[in-house]
Amino acid sequence: MAKACRRCHLIVDKNSNMCPICNTQDLSNEYTGEVFIIDNENSDVAKKIKIGKKGHYALRVR
Ligand SMILES: [Zn+2]
C-alpha cells in the first residue's frame, strides 16, 4: 500500500517518507480513491481538490 500526502494528496511510494512536492513528512496510509492528473489545467477533478501538478493523487486523505 502506498501513502498519500495530507497537503497535496500526491500518492508516494510506501518506502518514501517525504512528499516531493511539499517536502513534508505529513503522509497518510489511509486514503480513498485514486486519480491520474494528466492535464491539470483542464481537469475538473484537479480543480476540485486543488491539484496544481500532473501526477497520481488520492481523492481523499485521512
Ligand atoms: Zn504533498
N, CA, C, O and the ligand as a Tripos MOL2 file, in Angstrom:
@<TRIPOS>MOLECULE
protein
  249   247    63     0     0
PROTEIN
NO_CHARGES

@<TRIPOS>ATOM
      1 N           0.8400   -1.2080    0.0000 N.3       1 MET1
      2 CA          0.0000    0.0000    0.0000 C.3       1 MET1
      3 C           0.8680    1.2480    0.0000 C.2       1 MET1
      4 O           1.8160    1.3620    0.7770 O.2       1 MET1
      5 N           0.5420    2.1520   -0.8530 N.am      2 ALA2
      6 CA          1.2790    3.4080   -0.9210 C.3       2 ALA2
      7 C           0.7530    4.3770    0.1320 C.2       2 ALA2
      8 O          -0.1640    4.0580    0.8880 O.2       2 ALA2
      9 N           1.3350    5.5370    0.1670 N.am      3 LYS3
     10 CA          0.8890    6.5900    1.0930 C.3       3 LYS3
     11 C           0.4840    7.8180    0.2960 C.2       3 LYS3
     12 O           0.8910    8.0080   -0.8500 O.2       3 LYS3
     13 N          -0.3260    8.6400    0.9340 N.am      4 ALA4
     14 CA         -0.7360    9.8760    0.2780 C.3       4 ALA4
     15 C          -0.3800   11.0730    1.1590 C.2       4 ALA4
     16 O          -0.4750   11.0190    2.3850 O.2       4 ALA4
     17 N           0.0260   12.1360    0.5090 N.am      5 CYS5
     18 CA          0.3780   13.3700    1.2140 C.3       5 CYS5
     19 C          -0.8930   14.0600    1.6990 C.2       5 CYS5
     20 O          -1.8450   14.2200    0.9360 O.2       5 CYS5
     21 N          -0.9100   14.4690    2.9660 N.am      6 ARG6
     22 CA         -2.1100   15.1290    3.5080 C.3       6 ARG6
     23 C          -2.2860   16.5390    2.9570 C.2       6 ARG6
     24 O          -3.3950   17.0730    2.9810 O.2       6 ARG6
     25 N          -1.2450   17.1320    2.4770 N.am      7 ARG7
     26 CA         -1.3480   18.5150    2.0000 C.3       7 ARG7
     27 C          -1.7690   18.6010    0.5410 C.2       7 ARG7
     28 O          -2.6980   19.3300    0.1940 O.2       7 ARG7
     29 N          -1.0690   17.8420   -0.3220 N.am      8 CYS8
     30 CA         -1.3760   17.9830   -1.7470 C.3       8 CYS8
     31 C          -2.0420   16.7470   -2.3350 C.2       8 CYS8
     32 O          -2.4450   16.7520   -3.4980 O.2       8 CYS8
     33 N          -2.1620   15.6810   -1.5330 N.am      9 HIS9
     34 CA         -2.8160   14.4370   -1.9540 C.3       9 HIS9
     35 C          -1.9900   13.5990   -2.9200 C.2       9 HIS9
     36 O          -2.4890   12.5990   -3.4350 O.2       9 HIS9
     37 N          -0.7720   13.9690   -3.1750 N.am     10 LEU10
     38 CA          0.0720   13.1560   -4.0440 C.3      10 LEU10
     39 C           0.2820   11.7790   -3.4290 C.2      10 LEU10
     40 O           0.5090   11.6630   -2.2250 O.2      10 LEU10
     41 N           0.2070   10.7330   -4.2520 N.am     11 ILE11
     42 CA          0.4860    9.3830   -3.7730 C.3      11 ILE11
     43 C           1.9630    9.0920   -3.9690 C.2      11 ILE11
     44 O           2.5020    9.2260   -5.0680 O.2      11 ILE11
     45 N           2.6010    8.6960   -2.8910 N.am     12 VAL12
     46 CA          4.0360    8.4090   -2.9400 C.3      12 VAL12
     47 C           4.2720    6.9410   -2.6140 C.2      12 VAL12
     48 O           3.4070    6.2750   -2.0460 O.2      12 VAL12
     49 N           5.4200    6.4570   -2.9700 N.am     13 ASP13
     50 CA          5.7930    5.0830   -2.7090 C.3      13 ASP13
     51 C           5.8100    4.8060   -1.2060 C.2      13 ASP13
     52 O           6.1570    5.6850   -0.4160 O.2      13 ASP13
     53 N           5.4390    3.5950   -0.8130 N.am     14 LYS14
     54 CA          5.3910    3.2750    0.6170 C.3      14 LYS14
     55 C           6.7590    3.3800    1.2890 C.2      14 LYS14
     56 O           6.8430    3.5740    2.5010 O.2      14 LYS14
     57 N           7.8130    3.2530    0.5170 N.am     15 ASN15
     58 CA          9.1520    3.3630    1.0870 C.3      15 ASN15
     59 C           9.6190    4.8040    1.2130 C.2      15 ASN15
     60 O          10.6630    5.0800    1.8030 O.2      15 ASN15
     61 N           8.8510    5.7060    0.6650 N.am     16 SER16
     62 CA          9.2110    7.1100    0.7200 C.3      16 SER16
     63 C           8.6380    7.7520    1.9810 C.2      16 SER16
     64 O           7.5030    7.4700    2.3670 O.2      16 SER16
     65 N           9.4100    8.5980    2.6070 N.am     17 ASN17
     66 CA          8.9420    9.2570    3.8350 C.3      17 ASN17
     67 C           8.6150   10.7190    3.6230 C.2      17 ASN17
     68 O           8.2530   11.4230    4.5650 O.2      17 ASN17
     69 N           8.7400   11.1720    2.4040 N.am     18 MET18
     70 CA          8.5490   12.5900    2.1640 C.3      18 MET18
     71 C           7.8390   12.8470    0.8430 C.2      18 MET18
     72 O           8.0750   12.1630   -0.1540 O.2      18 MET18
     73 N           6.9650   13.8490    0.8570 N.am     19 CYS19
     74 CA          6.3150   14.2530   -0.3800 C.3      19 CYS19
     75 C           7.2850   15.1180   -1.1830 C.2      19 CYS19
     76 O           7.7990   16.1090   -0.6640 O.2      19 CYS19
     77 N           7.5420   14.7570   -2.4380 N.am     20 PRO20
     78 CA          8.4940   15.5260   -3.2470 C.3      20 PRO20
     79 C           7.9910   16.9110   -3.6360 C.2      20 PRO20
     80 O           8.7800   17.7690   -4.0300 O.2      20 PRO20
     81 N           6.6900   17.1330   -3.5280 N.am     21 ILE21
     82 CA          6.1480   18.4490   -3.8800 C.3      21 ILE21
     83 C           6.1740   19.3840   -2.6720 C.2      21 ILE21
     84 O           6.6260   20.5240   -2.7760 O.2      21 ILE21
     85 N           5.6970   18.9070   -1.5430 N.am     22 CYS22
     86 CA          5.5890   19.7580   -0.3410 C.3      22 CYS22
     87 C           6.8270   19.7070    0.5410 C.2      22 CYS22
     88 O           7.0170   20.5640    1.4030 O.2      22 CYS22
     89 N           7.6690   18.7010    0.3230 N.am     23 ASN23
     90 CA          8.7950   18.4730    1.2230 C.3      23 ASN23
     91 C           8.3240   18.3220    2.6670 C.2      23 ASN23
     92 O           8.9340   18.8380    3.6030 O.2      23 ASN23
     93 N           7.2230   17.6000    2.8110 N.am     24 THR24
     94 CA          6.6930   17.3490    4.1560 C.3      24 THR24
     95 C           6.6520   15.8510    4.4060 C.2      24 THR24
     96 O           6.5880   15.0500    3.4730 O.2      24 THR24
     97 N           6.6890   15.4890    5.6750 N.am     25 GLN25
     98 CA          6.5430   14.0750    6.0270 C.3      25 GLN25
     99 C           5.1230   13.7950    6.4900 C.2      25 GLN25
    100 O           4.8580   12.7730    7.1230 O.2      25 GLN25
    101 N           4.2270   14.6910    6.1780 N.am     26 ASP26
    102 CA          2.8330   14.5540    6.5900 C.3      26 ASP26
    103 C           2.1030   13.6190    5.6270 C.2      26 ASP26
    104 O           1.2970   14.0590    4.8070 O.2      26 ASP26
    105 N           2.3980   12.3200    5.7400 N.am     27 LEU27
    106 CA          1.8370   11.3220    4.8360 C.3      27 LEU27
    107 C           0.8670   10.4210    5.5890 C.2      27 LEU27
    108 O           0.9990   10.2160    6.7950 O.2      27 LEU27
    109 N          -0.1010    9.8900    4.8670 N.am     28 SER28
    110 CA         -1.1040    9.0390    5.4840 C.3      28 SER28
    111 C          -1.2200    7.7130    4.7610 C.2      28 SER28
    112 O          -1.1450    7.6590    3.5330 O.2      28 SER28
    113 N          -1.4030    6.6480    5.5160 N.am     29 ASN29
    114 CA         -1.6400    5.3380    4.9070 C.3      29 ASN29
    115 C          -3.1010    5.1680    4.5330 C.2      29 ASN29
    116 O          -3.4700    4.2440    3.8080 O.2      29 ASN29
    117 N          -3.9160    6.0630    5.0340 N.am     30 GLU30
    118 CA         -5.3520    5.9260    4.8070 C.3      30 GLU30
    119 C          -5.8550    6.9550    3.8160 C.2      30 GLU30
    120 O          -5.9890    8.1390    4.1250 O.2      30 GLU30
    121 N          -6.1270    6.4750    2.6340 N.am     31 TYR31
    122 CA         -6.7060    7.3600    1.6370 C.3      31 TYR31
    123 C          -7.6780    6.5720    0.7850 C.2      31 TYR31
    124 O          -7.5810    5.3480    0.6980 O.2      31 TYR31
    125 N          -8.6060    7.2570    0.1640 N.am     32 THR32
    126 CA         -9.5660    6.5790   -0.6960 C.3      32 THR32
    127 C          -9.6080    7.2530   -2.0550 C.2      32 THR32
    128 O          -9.5250    8.4770   -2.1630 O.2      32 THR32
    129 N          -9.7350    6.4460   -3.0760 N.am     33 GLY33
    130 CA         -9.8400    6.9560   -4.4300 C.3      33 GLY33
    131 C          -8.4850    7.3600   -4.9800 C.2      33 GLY33
    132 O          -7.6500    7.9190   -4.2700 O.2      33 GLY33
    133 N          -8.2860    7.0710   -6.2410 N.am     34 GLU34
    134 CA         -7.0410    7.4730   -6.8800 C.3      34 GLU34
    135 C          -7.3650    8.1060   -8.2030 C.2      34 GLU34
    136 O          -8.3090    7.7050   -8.8830 O.2      34 GLU34
    137 N          -6.5860    9.0890   -8.5660 N.am     35 VAL35
    138 CA         -6.8270    9.7560   -9.8340 C.3      35 VAL35
    139 C          -5.4870   10.1120  -10.4700 C.2      35 VAL35
    140 O          -4.5500   10.5200   -9.7850 O.2      35 VAL35
    141 N          -5.4120    9.9520  -11.7810 N.am     36 PHE36
    142 CA         -4.2300   10.3730  -12.5150 C.3      36 PHE36
    143 C          -4.5410   11.7000  -13.1860 C.2      36 PHE36
    144 O          -5.4300   11.7860  -14.0340 O.2      36 PHE36
    145 N          -3.8100   12.7220  -12.8030 N.am     37 ILE37
    146 CA         -3.9930   14.0180  -13.4320 C.3      37 ILE37
    147 C          -2.9540   14.1640  -14.5370 C.2      37 ILE37
    148 O          -1.7510   14.1920  -14.2790 O.2      37 ILE37
    149 N          -3.4360   14.2550  -15.7570 N.am     38 ILE38
    150 CA         -2.5310   14.3880  -16.8840 C.3      38 ILE38
    151 C          -2.5340   15.8280  -17.3730 C.2      38 ILE38
    152 O          -1.4890   16.4080  -17.6670 O.2      38 ILE38
    153 N          -3.7350   16.3870  -17.4510 N.am     39 ASP39
    154 CA         -3.8710   17.7630  -17.9000 C.3      39 ASP39
    155 C          -4.5540   18.5660  -16.7880 C.2      39 ASP39
    156 O          -5.7720   18.7430  -16.7980 O.2      39 ASP39
    157 N          -3.7640   19.0430  -15.8390 N.am     40 ASN40
    158 CA         -4.3490   19.6970  -14.6660 C.3      40 ASN40
    159 C          -5.0580   21.0110  -15.0010 C.2      40 ASN40
    160 O          -5.9520   21.4440  -14.2750 O.2      40 ASN40
    161 N          -4.6550   21.6320  -16.0970 N.am     41 GLU41
    162 CA         -5.2770   22.8990  -16.4820 C.3      41 GLU41
    163 C          -6.7470   22.7070  -16.8570 C.2      41 GLU41
    164 O          -7.5790   23.5860  -16.6340 O.2      41 GLU41
    165 N          -7.0450   21.5530  -17.4250 N.am     42 ASN42
    166 CA         -8.3940   21.3210  -17.9200 C.3      42 ASN42
    167 C          -9.1250   20.2120  -17.1740 C.2      42 ASN42
    168 O         -10.1050   19.6630  -17.6770 O.2      42 ASN42
    169 N          -8.6620   19.8890  -16.0010 N.am     43 SER43
    170 CA         -9.2850   18.8130  -15.2580 C.3      43 SER43
    171 C         -10.1740   19.3490  -14.1360 C.2      43 SER43
    172 O          -9.7140   20.1000  -13.2760 O.2      43 SER43
    173 N         -11.4300   18.9650  -14.1530 N.am     44 ASP44
    174 CA        -12.3530   19.3830  -13.0980 C.3      44 ASP44
    175 C         -11.9650   18.7640  -11.7660 C.2      44 ASP44
    176 O         -12.1000   19.3880  -10.7130 O.2      44 ASP44
    177 N         -11.4830   17.5350  -11.8230 N.am     45 VAL45
    178 CA        -11.0670   16.8560  -10.5980 C.3      45 VAL45
    179 C          -9.8840   17.5940   -9.9700 C.2      45 VAL45
    180 O          -9.8320   17.7920   -8.7570 O.2      45 VAL45
    181 N          -8.9570   17.9880  -10.8030 N.am     46 ALA46
    182 CA         -7.7830   18.7080  -10.3100 C.3      46 ALA46
    183 C          -8.1840   20.0070   -9.6320 C.2      46 ALA46
    184 O          -7.6320   20.3630   -8.5900 O.2      46 ALA46
    185 N          -9.1340   20.7110  -10.2140 N.am     47 LYS47
    186 CA         -9.5970   21.9700   -9.6210 C.3      47 LYS47
    187 C         -10.3090   21.7140   -8.3030 C.2      47 LYS47
    188 O         -10.1440   22.4540   -7.3330 O.2      47 LYS47
    189 N         -11.1050   20.6480   -8.2880 N.am     48 LYS48
    190 CA        -11.8960   20.3160   -7.1140 C.3      48 LYS48
    191 C         -11.0140   20.0500   -5.8970 C.2      48 LYS48
    192 O         -11.3140   20.5040   -4.7930 O.2      48 LYS48
    193 N          -9.9350   19.3170   -6.1050 N.am     49 ILE49
    194 CA         -9.0750   19.0090   -4.9660 C.3      49 ILE49
    195 C          -7.7930   19.8350   -5.0080 C.2      49 ILE49
    196 O          -6.8000   19.4970   -4.3640 O.2      49 ILE49
    197 N          -7.8290   20.9060   -5.7660 N.am     50 LYS50
    198 CA         -6.7480   21.9010   -5.8050 C.3      50 LYS50
    199 C          -5.3800   21.3090   -6.1380 C.2      50 LYS50
    200 O          -4.3960   21.5420   -5.4360 O.2      50 LYS50
    201 N          -5.3440   20.5620   -7.1960 N.am     51 ILE51
    202 CA         -4.0860   19.9910   -7.6470 C.3      51 ILE51
    203 C          -3.4410   20.9190   -8.6680 C.2      51 ILE51
    204 O          -4.0890   21.3760   -9.6090 O.2      51 ILE51
    205 N          -2.2060   21.1800   -8.4760 N.am     52 GLY52
    206 CA         -1.5220   22.1000   -9.3670 C.3      52 GLY52
    207 C          -0.5290   21.4430  -10.2990 C.2      52 GLY52
    208 O           0.0010   22.0880  -11.2030 O.2      52 GLY52
    209 N          -0.2750   20.1680  -10.0880 N.am     53 LYS53
    210 CA          0.7110   19.4990  -10.9260 C.3      53 LYS53
    211 C           0.1860   18.1660  -11.4240 C.2      53 LYS53
    212 O          -0.7320   17.5830  -10.8480 O.2      53 LYS53
    213 N           0.7890   17.6960  -12.5100 N.am     54 LYS54
    214 CA          0.4340   16.3800  -13.0200 C.3      54 LYS54
    215 C           0.8840   15.3090  -12.0400 C.2      54 LYS54
    216 O           1.8380   15.5050  -11.2870 O.2      54 LYS54
    217 N           0.1990   14.1900  -12.0560 N.am     55 GLY55
    218 CA          0.6470   13.0940  -11.2160 C.3      55 GLY55
    219 C          -0.4760   12.1870  -10.7610 C.2      55 GLY55
    220 O          -1.6010   12.2440  -11.2570 O.2      55 GLY55
    221 N          -0.1340   11.3580   -9.8130 N.am     56 HIS56
    222 CA         -1.0210   10.3360   -9.2810 C.3      56 HIS56
    223 C          -1.4650   10.7940   -7.8950 C.2      56 HIS56
    224 O          -0.6430   10.9260   -6.9890 O.2      56 HIS56
    225 N          -2.7530   11.0330   -7.7320 N.am     57 TYR57
    226 CA         -3.2380   11.6190   -6.4830 C.3      57 TYR57
    227 C          -4.3570   10.8000   -5.8510 C.2      57 TYR57
    228 O          -5.0580   10.0420   -6.5220 O.2      57 TYR57
    229 N          -4.5010   10.9740   -4.5580 N.am     58 ALA58
    230 CA         -5.6280   10.3860   -3.8360 C.3      58 ALA58
    231 C          -6.7630   11.4000   -3.8120 C.2      58 ALA58
    232 O          -6.5280   12.6040   -3.7180 O.2      58 ALA58
    233 N          -7.9810   10.9110   -3.8960 N.am     59 LEU59
    234 CA         -9.1280   11.8180   -3.8400 C.3      59 LEU59
    235 C          -9.3620   12.3080   -2.4070 C.2      59 LEU59
    236 O          -9.6120   13.4910   -2.1760 O.2      59 LEU59
    237 N          -9.2750   11.3790   -1.4500 N.am     60 ARG60
    238 CA         -9.4480   11.7600   -0.0610 C.3      60 ARG60
    239 C          -8.3400   11.1800    0.7830 C.2      60 ARG60
    240 O          -7.9810   10.0110    0.6390 O.2      60 ARG60
    241 N          -7.8060   11.9890    1.6530 N.am     61 VAL61
    242 CA         -6.7610   11.5350    2.5550 C.3      61 VAL61
    243 C          -7.2180   11.7640    3.9860 C.2      61 VAL61
    244 O          -7.6970   12.8430    4.3340 O.2      61 VAL61
    245 N          -7.0670   10.7470    4.7990 N.am     62 ARG62
    246 CA         -7.4640   10.9050    6.1980 C.3      62 ARG62
    247 C          -6.2880   11.3180    7.0530 C.2      62 ARG62
    248 O          -6.4360   11.4980    8.2610 O.2      62 ARG62
    249 ZN          2.4590   16.9140   -0.8330 Zn       63 ZN63
@<TRIPOS>BOND
     1     1     2 1
     2     2     3 1
     3     3     4 2
     4     3     5 am
     5     5     6 1
     6     6     7 1
     7     7     8 2
     8     7     9 am
     9     9    10 1
    10    10    11 1
    11    11    12 2
    12    11    13 am
    13    13    14 1
    14    14    15 1
    15    15    16 2
    16    15    17 am
    17    17    18 1
    18    18    19 1
    19    19    20 2
    20    19    21 am
    21    21    22 1
    22    22    23 1
    23    23    24 2
    24    23    25 am
    25    25    26 1
    26    26    27 1
    27    27    28 2
    28    27    29 am
    29    29    30 1
    30    30    31 1
    31    31    32 2
    32    31    33 am
    33    33    34 1
    34    34    35 1
    35    35    36 2
    36    35    37 am
    37    37    38 1
    38    38    39 1
    39    39    40 2
    40    39    41 am
    41    41    42 1
    42    42    43 1
    43    43    44 2
    44    43    45 am
    45    45    46 1
    46    46    47 1
    47    47    48 2
    48    47    49 am
    49    49    50 1
    50    50    51 1
    51    51    52 2
    52    51    53 am
    53    53    54 1
    54    54    55 1
    55    55    56 2
    56    55    57 am
    57    57    58 1
    58    58    59 1
    59    59    60 2
    60    59    61 am
    61    61    62 1
    62    62    63 1
    63    63    64 2
    64    63    65 am
    65    65    66 1
    66    66    67 1
    67    67    68 2
    68    67    69 am
    69    69    70 1
    70    70    71 1
    71    71    72 2
    72    71    73 am
    73    73    74 1
    74    74    75 1
    75    75    76 2
    76    75    77 am
    77    77    78 1
    78    78    79 1
    79    79    80 2
    80    79    81 am
    81    81    82 1
    82    82    83 1
    83    83    84 2
    84    83    85 am
    85    85    86 1
    86    86    87 1
    87    87    88 2
    88    87    89 am
    89    89    90 1
    90    90    91 1
    91    91    92 2
    92    91    93 am
    93    93    94 1
    94    94    95 1
    95    95    96 2
    96    95    97 am
    97    97    98 1
    98    98    99 1
    99    99   100 2
   100    99   101 am
   101   101   102 1
   102   102   103 1
   103   103   104 2
   104   103   105 am
   105   105   106 1
   106   106   107 1
   107   107   108 2
   108   107   109 am
   109   109   110 1
   110   110   111 1
   111   111   112 2
   112   111   113 am
   113   113   114 1
   114   114   115 1
   115   115   116 2
   116   115   117 am
   117   117   118 1
   118   118   119 1
   119   119   120 2
   120   119   121 am
   121   121   122 1
   122   122   123 1
   123   123   124 2
   124   123   125 am
   125   125   126 1
   126   126   127 1
   127   127   128 2
   128   127   129 am
   129   129   130 1
   130   130   131 1
   131   131   132 2
   132   131   133 am
   133   133   134 1
   134   134   135 1
   135   135   136 2
   136   135   137 am
   137   137   138 1
   138   138   139 1
   139   139   140 2
   140   139   141 am
   141   141   142 1
   142   142   143 1
   143   143   144 2
   144   143   145 am
   145   145   146 1
   146   146   147 1
   147   147   148 2
   148   147   149 am
   149   149   150 1
   150   150   151 1
   151   151   152 2
   152   151   153 am
   153   153   154 1
   154   154   155 1
   155   155   156 2
   156   155   157 am
   157   157   158 1
   158   158   159 1
   159   159   160 2
   160   159   161 am
   161   161   162 1
   162   162   163 1
   163   163   164 2
   164   163   165 am
   165   165   166 1
   166   166   167 1
   167   167   168 2
   168   167   169 am
   169   169   170 1
   170   170   171 1
   171   171   172 2
   172   171   173 am
   173   173   174 1
   174   174   175 1
   175   175   176 2
   176   175   177 am
   177   177   178 1
   178   178   179 1
   179   179   180 2
   180   179   181 am
   181   181   182 1
   182   182   183 1
   183   183   184 2
   184   183   185 am
   185   185   186 1
   186   186   187 1
   187   187   188 2
   188   187   189 am
   189   189   190 1
   190   190   191 1
   191   191   192 2
   192   191   193 am
   193   193   194 1
   194   194   195 1
   195   195   196 2
   196   195   197 am
   197   197   198 1
   198   198   199 1
   199   199   200 2
   200   199   201 am
   201   201   202 1
   202   202   203 1
   203   203   204 2
   204   203   205 am
   205   205   206 1
   206   206   207 1
   207   207   208 2
   208   207   209 am
   209   209   210 1
   210   210   211 1
   211   211   212 2
   212   211   213 am
   213   213   214 1
   214   214   215 1
   215   215   216 2
   216   215   217 am
   217   217   218 1
   218   218   219 1
   219   219   220 2
   220   219   221 am
   221   221   222 1
   222   222   223 1
   223   223   224 2
   224   223   225 am
   225   225   226 1
   226   226   227 1
   227   227   228 2
   228   227   229 am
   229   229   230 1
   230   230   231 1
   231   231   232 2
   232   231   233 am
   233   233   234 1
   234   234   235 1
   235   235   236 2
   236   235   237 am
   237   237   238 1
   238   238   239 1
   239   239   240 2
   240   239   241 am
   241   241   242 1
   242   242   243 1
   243   243   244 2
   244   243   245 am
   245   245   246 1
   246   246   247 1
   247   247   248 2
@<TRIPOS>SUBSTRUCTURE
     1 MET1         2 RESIDUE 1 A MET
     2 ALA2         6 RESIDUE 1 A ALA
     3 LYS3        10 RESIDUE 1 A LYS
     4 ALA4        14 RESIDUE 1 A ALA
     5 CYS5        18 RESIDUE 1 A CYS
     6 ARG6        22 RESIDUE 1 A ARG
     7 ARG7        26 RESIDUE 1 A ARG
     8 CYS8        30 RESIDUE 1 A CYS
     9 HIS9        34 RESIDUE 1 A HIS
    10 LEU10       38 RESIDUE 1 A LEU
    11 ILE11       42 RESIDUE 1 A ILE
    12 VAL12       46 RESIDUE 1 A VAL
    13 ASP13       50 RESIDUE 1 A ASP
    14 LYS14       54 RESIDUE 1 A LYS
    15 ASN15       58 RESIDUE 1 A ASN
    16 SER16       62 RESIDUE 1 A SER
    17 ASN17       66 RESIDUE 1 A ASN
    18 MET18       70 RESIDUE 1 A MET
    19 CYS19       74 RESIDUE 1 A CYS
    20 PRO20       78 RESIDUE 1 A PRO
    21 ILE21       82 RESIDUE 1 A ILE
    22 CYS22       86 RESIDUE 1 A CYS
    23 ASN23       90 RESIDUE 1 A ASN
    24 THR24       94 RESIDUE 1 A THR
    25 GLN25       98 RESIDUE 1 A GLN
    26 ASP26      102 RESIDUE 1 A ASP
    27 LEU27      106 RESIDUE 1 A LEU
    28 SER28      110 RESIDUE 1 A SER
    29 ASN29      114 RESIDUE 1 A ASN
    30 GLU30      118 RESIDUE 1 A GLU
    31 TYR31      122 RESIDUE 1 A TYR
    32 THR32      126 RESIDUE 1 A THR
    33 GLY33      130 RESIDUE 1 A GLY
    34 GLU34      134 RESIDUE 1 A GLU
    35 VAL35      138 RESIDUE 1 A VAL
    36 PHE36      142 RESIDUE 1 A PHE
    37 ILE37      146 RESIDUE 1 A ILE
    38 ILE38      150 RESIDUE 1 A ILE
    39 ASP39      154 RESIDUE 1 A ASP
    40 ASN40      158 RESIDUE 1 A ASN
    41 GLU41      162 RESIDUE 1 A GLU
    42 ASN42      166 RESIDUE 1 A ASN
    43 SER43      170 RESIDUE 1 A SER
    44 ASP44      174 RESIDUE 1 A ASP
    45 VAL45      178 RESIDUE 1 A VAL
    46 ALA46      182 RESIDUE 1 A ALA
    47 LYS47      186 RESIDUE 1 A LYS
    48 LYS48      190 RESIDUE 1 A LYS
    49 ILE49      194 RESIDUE 1 A ILE
    50 LYS50      198 RESIDUE 1 A LYS
    51 ILE51      202 RESIDUE 1 A ILE
    52 GLY52      206 RESIDUE 1 A GLY
    53 LYS53      210 RESIDUE 1 A LYS
    54 LYS54      214 RESIDUE 1 A LYS
    55 GLY55      218 RESIDUE 1 A GLY
    56 HIS56      222 RESIDUE 1 A HIS
    57 TYR57      226 RESIDUE 1 A TYR
    58 ALA58      230 RESIDUE 1 A ALA
    59 LEU59      234 RESIDUE 1 A LEU
    60 ARG60      238 RESIDUE 1 A ARG
    61 VAL61      242 RESIDUE 1 A VAL
    62 ARG62      246 RESIDUE 1 A ARG
    63 ZN63       249 GROUP 0 **** ****
